[in-house]
Amino acid sequence: MTKKITLHNNNAGLFKRVPKSLFSDPLWAYGKFSKKEAYLDLFGLAFDADEDKHAIVDVRGYFIKIYPGEVARGYRFLSERWGWSKKTVGRFLDNLEEIGRIKIRTKKPLTVFKLVNYVPRLSIKVNEK
């Protein structure tokens, strides 16, 4: 007898923890990425800091300020990492923007975009007694 299982989305708003080391593991970077893998990879590439922090990135002599949840990577880097052409990377990012998953801030001197569903790490304050 086969049981029918119905899945309910009772976990809306919750997150799964993924170790950051996954994104630098040789197994992760092996071979051509699917669209799902590429989208998940963007979360691994995003700048991660407290919500009110930022970083300055030097790109060929241009200084770019990035904020938590932003990815500052060029099409060439992403195409090499994912095993795609630069044109495919561009179409993929444009499509993610069209469907509201990212907001592209700039494309020159490299692409900087914000992951819409990114949640910055939380500062934990301990009350001392």
C-alpha positions as CSV (number, residue, x, y, z in Angstrom):
1,M,0.0,0.0,0.0
2,T,1.4,3.4,-1.0
3,K,1.0,6.3,1.5
4,K,0.2,9.7,0.1
5,I,2.2,12.4,1.7
6,T,1.1,16.1,1.6
7,L,3.7,18.7,2.3
8,H,2.7,22.0,3.8
9,N,4.8,25.1,3.8
10,N,4.6,25.6,7.5
11,N,8.2,26.9,7.6
12,A,7.6,30.1,5.7
13,G,10.1,32.7,6.9
14,L,12.5,30.2,8.4
15,F,16.0,29.6,7.2
16,K,18.3,26.7,6.8
17,R,21.9,27.1,7.9
18,V,24.5,26.3,5.4
19,P,28.2,26.4,6.4
20,K,30.2,29.1,4.5
21,S,32.8,26.5,3.8
22,L,30.4,24.8,1.4
23,F,30.9,27.6,-1.1
24,S,34.7,27.1,-1.2
25,D,34.6,23.3,-1.2
26,P,36.0,21.7,-4.4
27,L,32.9,19.5,-4.6
28,W,30.7,22.6,-4.8
29,A,32.7,24.3,-7.6
30,Y,33.0,21.1,-9.6
31,G,31.4,21.2,-13.0
32,K,28.7,23.4,-14.6
33,F,26.2,24.9,-12.2
34,S,22.4,24.7,-12.6
35,K,20.3,27.9,-12.3
36,K,19.4,26.7,-8.7
37,E,23.0,26.2,-7.8
38,A,24.0,29.6,-9.3
39,Y,21.2,31.4,-7.3
40,L,22.3,29.7,-4.1
41,D,25.9,30.5,-4.9
42,L,25.1,34.2,-5.0
43,F,24.2,34.0,-1.3
44,G,27.6,32.5,-0.6
45,L,29.3,35.3,-2.6
46,A,27.3,38.1,-0.9
47,F,29.0,40.5,1.5
48,D,28.0,39.4,5.0
49,A,28.2,41.8,8.0
50,D,26.0,43.5,10.5
51,E,23.2,45.5,8.9
52,D,24.8,48.9,9.4
53,K,28.2,47.9,8.1
54,H,29.8,48.2,4.7
55,A,33.0,47.4,2.9
56,I,35.1,49.2,0.3
57,V,36.1,47.0,-2.7
58,D,39.0,48.0,-4.9
59,V,38.2,47.0,-8.5
60,R,41.0,47.9,-10.9
61,G,41.6,51.2,-9.1
62,Y,37.9,52.0,-8.6
63,F,36.6,52.0,-5.1
64,I,33.1,50.6,-4.6
65,K,31.1,50.6,-1.4
66,I,29.1,47.4,-0.8
67,Y,26.6,46.6,1.8
68,P,25.3,43.4,3.4
69,G,23.6,41.2,0.9
70,E,25.3,42.7,-2.1
71,V,27.4,40.8,-4.5
72,A,30.2,42.6,-6.3
73,R,31.4,40.3,-9.0
74,G,31.9,40.6,-12.8
75,Y,30.3,38.5,-15.5
76,R,33.7,36.9,-16.3
77,F,34.2,35.7,-12.7
78,L,30.7,34.3,-12.5
79,S,31.0,32.6,-16.0
80,E,34.2,30.9,-15.0
81,R,32.8,29.9,-11.6
82,W,29.5,28.5,-13.0
83,G,30.8,27.1,-16.3
84,W,28.5,29.4,-18.3
85,S,29.2,32.0,-21.0
86,K,29.2,35.7,-20.0
87,K,26.1,36.2,-22.1
88,T,24.3,33.4,-20.2
89,V,25.3,35.0,-16.9
90,G,24.0,38.4,-18.0
91,R,20.6,36.9,-19.1
92,F,20.4,35.0,-15.8
93,L,21.0,38.1,-13.7
94,D,18.7,40.2,-15.8
95,N,16.0,37.5,-15.4
96,L,16.6,37.4,-11.6
97,E,16.0,41.2,-11.5
98,E,12.9,40.9,-13.6
99,I,11.3,38.4,-11.2
100,G,12.3,40.5,-8.2
101,R,15.1,38.3,-6.7
102,I,17.9,40.9,-7.1
103,K,18.2,44.6,-7.7
104,I,21.1,45.6,-9.9
105,R,22.8,48.7,-8.6
106,T,25.6,49.1,-11.2
107,K,27.2,47.2,-14.1
108,K,30.4,49.2,-14.4
109,P,33.3,48.7,-13.6
110,L,31.7,45.4,-12.4
111,T,28.2,44.2,-11.5
112,V,27.0,45.1,-8.0
113,F,23.5,43.8,-7.0
114,K,21.5,43.2,-3.9
115,L,19.9,39.9,-3.1
116,V,16.3,40.8,-2.2
117,N,15.8,37.9,0.2
118,Y,19.1,38.3,1.9
119,V,19.0,38.7,5.7
120,P,22.1,40.3,7.3
121,R,23.6,38.6,10.2
122,L,22.2,39.7,13.5
123,S,24.1,41.5,16.2
124,I,23.5,39.7,19.5
125,K,23.6,41.9,22.5
126,V,24.0,40.2,25.9
127,N,22.4,41.9,28.9
128,E,24.9,42.1,31.7
129,K,23.6,41.9,35.3
